[in-house]
């Protein structure tokens, strides 16, 4: 007897879900370096990145940027696959994410996008892409990271999303871009500690309900793994001892003199993906193995000084708005979660 079409479709859907739940998940993070569109937003200070602005940010340069961001993210996964979860910072808005999804190889799959709407003075925000064949969105919030008691400044909100994977795992994801060191490391440190407190407080809430909660904290923290904001406030390190402590594999990479950012002739890690102990060697569902944490350091994202051999990120713009048609002043990072 011939089976009804709906029965066959149901079986096929079940097989696809089983296959997906057995496949690894790649989580990537990238500070894109000023990923603006070309449209004027009268509510934001985006004049620098317009066709008539000092950077001459036109459609050609914008489309080049889209392809370069996509190339970097594509390179975090072997073969024709793409990362399943992507945190992005220094994006102008969700329109930029939608253009990235529609004008690159990401258009071959179905992705959702989220973006914060922050009071940041430079009009940049945090974003998240998630593979809809792997994740469904349960909740999305923004955490305020600006403390007016610490002076006259406005910074990026923290993106906080709750996602459910096809295997039933629930992930709590934070995308961060903490206040810069522009006014000096020590002078600006209280602002980053305040941002860290907002994330830590939310994680405390999650872990109170479920000590094994699967948490991913990623971002450009503008601090290194051994700075107070991450090590002591966020409680993230590479040897977690207390139950609520987070695991930071990029602390180990920083100790090994690897880096995501180059400053004063030194490579250091500013960009990090940090996980809860609920993901570290989890016995059920997806788990994280520290050996599966990587910095994307490939020739195409690096500029090499022909005379000195010195390497640094191949960025989009240099001093005095000189256009290099590069990628970013940061390197991308990624981790793999295995079922």
N, C-alpha and C positions, 0 to 999 in steps of 0.2 A: 504494500500500500504506500502510495506516495505521501511523504510528510508535508504538512502545510508549510507555506513559505515563512510564516511568522515563527514557527518552531525552529526552522533552519537558521533564521536570523538570530533567534535567542541563543542557540548553541554557539554560533559564530561569535556573538558578542561575549559570551562566557569564556570562550577560548582566548579571545583577545585580552580580556581582563586578567586571566590567569597568567598569560605571557608577560603582560605589563608589570604585574605584581612581582614577577621573578627577575625582572631586569633591573640593573643598577640605576640609581638616580644621580645625575650630575648637577651639582649646585655651583653656580659661578657668580663672581662679583667683579664689577668693573667701575672704576671712576673714569668716566668718559672724557673728561676735560671739556667743559663748556659746550654741551650738546644742546644748542639752541636751534629753534626753527627760524625762518626768515620773516615771520610776521610780527608786526608791532603790537605789543600788548600794552595799552595805555595805563593799565593798573600795575605794571611792573617796570623795573629799570632794565629793559633789554635793548636799549638804544645802541649799545656797543656792538651787538650781534644782529645788525640789519644791513641790507645791501648798501645803504648810504652811510653806514657807521664806519668807525675807524678800522674795523676788521674786514670791511667789504664782504660781509657774510651773505653771499648770494645763493641761488639755487644750486649752482654747480658745486660750490664748496659744501653746502649742506648735504647734497646727495653723496658726495665723496665721503663725508663723515659717516653717513648711514652705512655705506658699504664697508668702511673700515671697522666700525663698531661690530658689525655682523661678522666680519672676517675673524676678529679677535675671539668673539664668543663661540663661533663655529670651531675654532682651533682648540677649544677646551675639551672636545670629545673626539675620539678616534672614528674614522670612517665618515659615513654620511649623516650620522646622528647630530642632534643639537642638544645643548644643555636643557634640562627640564625645569630648572628654577634659576632665575637670574636676577640678582640685585644690581641696580644701576644708580649712580649718583652723578651730580652735575648735569642733570637733565632739566630742561626748562618746564616741561609739562607732559601730560599724557598724550598730547598730539604727536610729540616727538617719538614716543614709544609706539604709537600706532603706525607712524611712517616707517619705523624700523621693522615692524612686523609685516607690513604690506609691500615694502620695496626691497626686500632681501630674501635670502634663503629661508627665513623664518615663515615666509608666506606658504611654504609647503606643508606646514602643520598648523593646528589651531592653538593659539596662545591667548591667555587673558593678560591684561595689563592693569596695573594700579600705580597711582602717583600721588604724592602728597601735595598739598597746596599751602606752602609755608610762607612766613613773613620775611624770609631771608632777603637781605639787602641786595644780593647779587642776582636775585630771581632764579635761583637754582633749587632743585628739589631731589627727592629720592623716589625711585621707581622699582617695580617688581614685575617680572614676566613669569608666567607659570604655564606649563604644558597642560592643556585641558584633557589630554588623553591619560594623564597621570594624576592630576590634582583637580579637585573641585574647591571653590572658595566658600568658606563658612562664615568668615567675618573679616572686616577691614577697619582699622582705626588709625588715627594719628596721635602720637604722644608729643606734647609740647616740650621742647628741649631748651627754650629760652627762659632764663630767670632774670626778670627785670631788676631784682635786687643786686645783681652783679654788674650793673652799668648799662649804658645805652648801646645795646646791640640786639640784633635779631638773627636767629639761626634756623637751620632746617629742622622741621618736625621729623620725628622718628616714625617710619612706616611699620605698622604692626598688623600682620595678616595671619589668619588661622586657615590652614588648608588641610583637606583630607585626601590621602592617597588612595588609589584603587584597592590596595590591600587592607584598608581600614585604618592605617596609621594616621594620627592627627599631628600636624606639624605647626609649631608656633614660630613665626618668622619675623625677625626684626631687621630692617634695613636702615643703616645709620650713616650720617655724615656730620660728625661732631665739629664744634667751632674750631676755627683755624688757630695757628700760632702767630698770626700776623703781628700781634702786639707784643710778642715775646712768649716763650714757652711757659715760664713761671707766672707771668702776668695773666695769661689766658687760661691757665690750668683749671681754676675753679669752674669755668664754663663747661669744660669737658667732664669734670667730675659731676656736675649737675646733670648733664645728659646721661652719664653712666648710671646715676641714681634712678633716673626714670625707667631705664631698662631693667635694672636690678629689682626695683620695686615690683614691676609687672611680673618678672620671673618668679619672685617670691610668692606672689599670688597663685601663679600656675602650679608651682611645686607644692604649695600647701594643699591644693586639691589633688594633685597627682605627682608624687615624688619622682616618678619615672617619665614625666612629661618630655616629649621630644622637641627641643628648642634649638633654633638656629639663629645666631646673632652675627650678622655680617655688615661690613661697612668700611669706609675710610674714617678711622677714628681720630686722625691727626695726632695720635699718640702711638708710641711703640708698645709692644706687649709687656714690657717691664715697667711702664709708667703707672702711677697711682690709679688713674681712672680705670684702667683695665685690670691691673693686677689686684688692687685692693678694694675698689668700689664695685666693679663688675664681678670680681672674684673669679677671674679666668686665668688659668695657667696651664702648664704642660704636666703638672703632677698634682691633680686635684686630690685633696685629703678630706675635706668636709663634704657631706652629702649634697649640699646645694651648689658646690663649686662647679664652674664650667671648665671645659677642656679647650685649650687653645694650641692646636698643632703649629700655628704660625709663630708661636713663641720659640719653638725649637728651630724653625727655619731662620728666625732672626738671630738666634745664638750662633747659627752656622754661617753668619755673615751674608745670607741671602737677603733680598729686599724687593719691595714693590715700588720704591720711590728713591730718587737719587738727589742728595742735597749735601753741599759742602764736601764733595768728592767721597761721599759715603752712601752705600746702599743700606737702607733700613726698611723694616716692615711697618707700614702704616695701615695697609689694607689687610683685613683678617676675616676669616670665617670661624666662628667659635660655636661649639655645640655643648649641650647639656650631657650629663652622665647617662641620661636616659637613652642617648644615641650611641654612647661609647660602649661598644661590644654588647649591644642589646641582644637578648636571647630570642625575642619575638619581633617580627617585622624588620624594618630597615635599621641598619647599624653603621657605625663609623669606625674605620680602622685608621689610626694616625698616619700610616704610610700613604694613605690616599688623599693627602693634602699637597697642593702644587701651586707654584707661581709660574705663569705663562711667560717664560723668558725665551723667546724665539728671535731669530735674526731680524724678521720684518718689523718687530715692534721696538727695535733698538737702533739708536744712532751711534755709529762708531767713529771717533776722531781718527782720521787717517794718520796723523802725525804721532799721537800719544797712545793710541789704542784704547783710550778711555771710552766706555760705553755708558749710555744713559737712555732713558725712554725717548722714543721717536715721537715728539709731540706735534700737535696741530699748529700751535703758534709759539713764537719765541718772544724775546724782548721787543718792545716798540711795535707790537702787533705784526711782526714779520711772519708771513704765512709759510709753513713748512710742509703742509699737506700730509702731516703725520697722523698718529693714532691718539696718543694721550701722554700726559706727563706721569701717569701711573701705569703699572703693569696689572693685568688681570690675574685673578686667583680662582681656584676651583677645588672642590672636594668631590669624592664619590661616596655615595651611600649604597651599601649592598643589602639585598634582601636576605 
